[in-house]
């Protein structure tokens, strides 16, 4: 099929590769380059970089609301568009342009966690499983009927990063299957019950409320790892907490009980992985050994 691929971050790259391996990708749509790094030079998105490496045509309009941009999209005469973490609203004219419409790869078990941050919200809420849905797109926010879905358990120490990587690979496999079996698939409307919304992550959420139960705090840390990350001012300096688990313990909320075990409202969290300012990520034990050697 003639496919338009629309995506932006690392999460989208495996799906691009899977579609490119089996179909004619006539154009890539991605977000415009953004200033990044110390020099603040415009940096192409991960999808943009991979598409150029594959020799594919790339477009990065700031919006698709302009009639001229919509006409350019329609002129590609695509059979279908595949959309994954693109980051722009698709007007109805764009949704209607491909002969077979637009398919979205969504990282949740719809209708749970519609919206911008389904991976993080699933961890923070304590969900036992999540997955990928291949959805026919319509005007509503992640409201379209589902063609295929696949599930994965959320492991006790999964972070947003580990779950992101697993779901990214699952999405690539599932979209390849959906395109191959498209004529045999029956769209299933989403149930009206069980709808939840995954609001975009705000950097202000990196502030931890240590008076909450330890399990909530540990999920908060894992759900925001590695970005934006939870910061904690400790006797070892400011630490970014990357992984943690709930353990027994008591003390004044927010204080160190032992090593990097921190008291919460009930119980405590044992920090497993950290990152000091300006340093690489490391295990808590490695950091403690280094801090001890420096004091010695």
C-alpha positions in Angstrom: 0.0 0.0 0.0 0.9 3.7 -0.4 1.3 4.8 3.2 1.8 8.2 4.8 3.6 7.9 8.1 3.0 10.5 10.8 5.1 10.4 14.0 7.7 12.3 16.0 9.6 10.7 19.0 11.7 7.6 19.5 8.5 5.7 20.3 7.4 6.0 16.7 10.7 4.8 15.0 10.1 1.0 15.2 6.7 1.4 13.7 8.2 3.5 10.8 10.7 0.7 10.2 8.1 -2.0 10.3 5.8 -0.1 7.8 8.7 0.8 5.5 9.8 -2.9 5.4 6.4 -4.0 3.9 4.9 -1.0 2.1 5.6 2.1 0.0 6.0 5.0 2.4 5.2 8.0 0.2 5.9 10.7 2.8 6.8 11.2 6.4 5.1 13.9 8.5 6.8 14.9 11.7 7.1 17.8 14.1 9.4 20.7 13.0 13.0 20.7 14.3 13.3 22.2 17.8 16.3 24.0 19.4 18.3 21.5 21.5 21.6 21.1 23.2 24.0 23.7 24.5 24.1 25.6 21.2 20.3 25.5 20.9 20.6 24.5 17.2 17.5 23.1 15.6 17.5 19.3 15.9 15.3 17.1 13.7 13.0 14.7 15.5 13.9 11.0 15.8 11.4 10.1 13.1 12.8 12.8 10.8 16.4 11.5 11.3 15.4 7.9 10.7 13.3 8.8 7.6 16.2 10.7 6.1 18.5 7.7 6.7 16.0 5.6 4.8 15.8 8.1 2.0 12.2 9.1 2.6 10.6 12.4 1.8 10.0 14.4 5.0 7.6 17.2 5.7 7.2 19.1 9.0 4.4 21.6 8.8 3.7 23.6 12.0 0.0 23.0 11.5 -2.3 21.0 9.2 -5.2 23.5 9.5 -4.1 25.5 6.4 -6.0 24.5 3.3 -2.8 24.5 1.2 -1.2 22.0 3.7 -4.3 19.8 3.5 -4.2 19.9 -0.3 -0.6 18.8 -0.3 -1.5 15.9 2.0 -4.4 14.8 -0.3 -2.2 15.1 -3.4 -0.1 12.2 -2.1 -2.9 9.8 -3.1 -2.2 7.5 -0.1 -4.1 4.4 0.6 -3.7 4.9 4.3 -2.0 7.0 7.0 -0.3 5.5 10.0 -0.2 7.9 13.0 1.8 7.3 16.2 2.7 10.0 18.7 2.7 12.7 15.9 1.7 15.6 18.2 -0.6 17.6 15.9 -4.4 17.5 15.7 -5.5 16.0 12.3 -8.4 18.0 10.8 -11.3 16.1 9.3 -10.0 16.9 5.8 -6.7 15.1 6.6 -8.5 12.2 8.2 -10.6 11.7 5.1 -7.8 12.1 2.5 -6.3 8.6 2.5 -8.5 6.0 0.7 -8.7 3.8 3.7 -8.5 6.5 6.4 -6.0 6.9 9.2 -4.8 4.3 11.7 -3.4 5.3 15.1 -1.0 3.2 17.3 -2.1 4.1 20.9 -0.2 2.9 23.9 -3.0 1.9 26.2 -6.0 -0.5 26.3 -8.7 1.9 25.1 -10.9 3.3 26.4 -8.6 3.5 29.4 -6.0 6.3 29.2 -7.1 8.3 26.2 -4.8 11.2 25.7 -1.2 12.4 25.9 0.6 10.3 28.6 -1.0 6.8 28.8 2.3 5.0 29.7 3.1 7.3 32.6 -0.5 7.4 33.9 -0.9 3.6 33.8 2.2 3.1 36.1 1.2 6.0 38.4 -2.3 4.6 38.8 -1.1 1.1 39.7 -2.6 -0.6 36.7 -1.7 -4.3 36.5 -1.5 -4.3 32.7 -1.5 -2.1 29.6 -1.0 -2.6 25.9 -1.3 -1.3 22.4 -4.5 -0.6 20.4 -4.6 -0.1 16.6 -7.5 2.4 16.2 -9.3 3.9 13.3 -9.0 7.6 13.8 -12.0 10.0 14.0 -12.4 13.6 15.1 -12.7 12.7 18.9 -9.6 12.3 21.1 -8.7 8.6 20.8 -12.4 7.7 20.5 -12.3 5.6 17.3 -13.1 1.9 16.9 -10.3 -0.6 17.6 -9.0 -3.0 15.0 -6.4 -4.9 17.0 -5.1 -4.9 20.6 -2.4 -6.6 22.5 -1.6 -6.6 26.2 1.4 -6.7 28.4 1.7 -6.9 32.2 3.2 -3.9 34.1 6.0 -5.5 36.0 6.6 -4.4 39.7 9.7 -2.4 38.7 8.7 -1.2 35.3 9.5 2.5 34.7 8.0 4.8 32.0 11.1 4.1 30.0 11.1 0.3 30.2 7.3 0.2 29.4 7.8 2.8 26.6 10.4 0.6 24.9 8.3 -2.6 25.2 5.1 -0.9 23.9 7.0 0.7 21.1 8.2 -2.7 19.8 4.7 -4.1 20.3 3.2 -1.2 18.3 5.5 -1.9 15.4 4.5 -5.6 15.3 0.8 -4.9 15.7 0.6 -2.2 12.9 2.5 -4.5 10.5 -0.1 -7.2 11.3 -3.0 -4.7 11.0 -1.9 -3.5 7.5 -1.4 -7.1 6.3 -4.8 -8.2 7.5 -6.7 -5.0 7.0 -9.5 -6.4 4.8 -10.2 -9.1 7.3 -10.4 -6.9 10.5 -13.6 -5.7 12.0 -13.5 -2.4 13.8 -14.9 -2.7 17.4 -16.4 0.5 18.9 -15.0 1.4 22.2 -17.2 0.8 25.2 -18.6 4.0 26.9 -17.7 2.6 30.4 -14.2 2.8 31.7 -13.1 5.9 29.9 -10.1 7.7 31.6 -7.9 10.5 30.3 -4.1 10.6 30.5 -3.3 14.2 31.0 0.0 15.5 29.7 2.8 15.3 32.2 3.5 18.6 33.9 7.0 19.2 35.2 5.4 20.4 38.5 4.5 16.7 39.1 8.2 16.0 39.7 7.6 17.2 43.2 7.0 14.2 45.5 4.5 14.3 48.4 6.3 12.1 50.9 3.2 12.0 53.2 1.5 9.7 50.7 1.7 5.9 51.1 4.9 4.3 50.0 3.4 2.4 47.1 1.9 5.6 45.7 5.3 7.3 46.0 7.2 4.5 44.4 4.8 4.4 41.4 5.1 8.1 41.1 8.9 7.8 40.9 8.7 5.0 38.3 6.0 6.7 36.3 8.1 9.8 35.8 11.3 8.0 35.1 13.4 9.2 33.3 11.4 12.3 32.3 10.8 14.7 33.9 12.1 12.7 36.8 11.6 13.1 40.5 14.2 15.2 42.3 15.1 14.8 45.9 17.5 17.0 48.0 19.5 14.5 50.0 22.6 14.5 52.2 24.4 13.4 49.0 23.2 16.4 47.0 20.3 16.7 44.7 19.3 13.3 43.3 17.1 12.4 40.4 15.2 9.2 41.4 14.9 6.7 38.6 13.5 3.6 40.2 12.1 2.7 43.6 10.0 0.1 45.4 7.9 0.2 48.6 9.3 -1.4 51.7 8.6 -1.6 55.4 9.9 1.3 57.4 8.8 4.3 59.4 10.0 7.8 60.1 9.2 11.4 59.5 8.0 11.6 55.8 10.9 12.6 53.5 13.7 11.6 55.8 16.4 9.0 55.1 16.0 5.9 57.3 18.9 3.9 55.9 21.0 4.4 52.9 18.6 5.6 50.3 15.4 4.3 52.0 13.1 7.2 52.5 10.2 7.4 55.0 6.7 8.0 53.6 3.3 8.7 55.2 3.0 4.9 55.6 5.9 2.6 54.9 9.0 3.7 53.0 10.5 3.6 49.5 13.9 2.0 48.7 15.5 4.0 45.9 17.1 1.6 43.4 18.5 3.8 40.7 19.6 7.5 40.8 21.3 10.2 38.9 23.3 13.0 40.5 23.3 16.4 38.8 25.7 16.4 35.9 26.4 12.7 36.3 25.3 9.4 34.6 22.5 7.3 35.9 23.7 4.6 38.4 22.4 2.2 41.0 21.8 3.6 44.5 24.4 1.1 45.9 27.0 2.3 43.4 26.3 5.9 44.3 26.5 5.1 48.1 29.8 3.4 47.6 31.2 6.4 45.7 29.9 8.8 48.4 31.6 6.6 51.1 34.9 6.6 49.2 34.8 10.3 48.8 34.2 10.9 52.5 37.0 8.4 53.3 
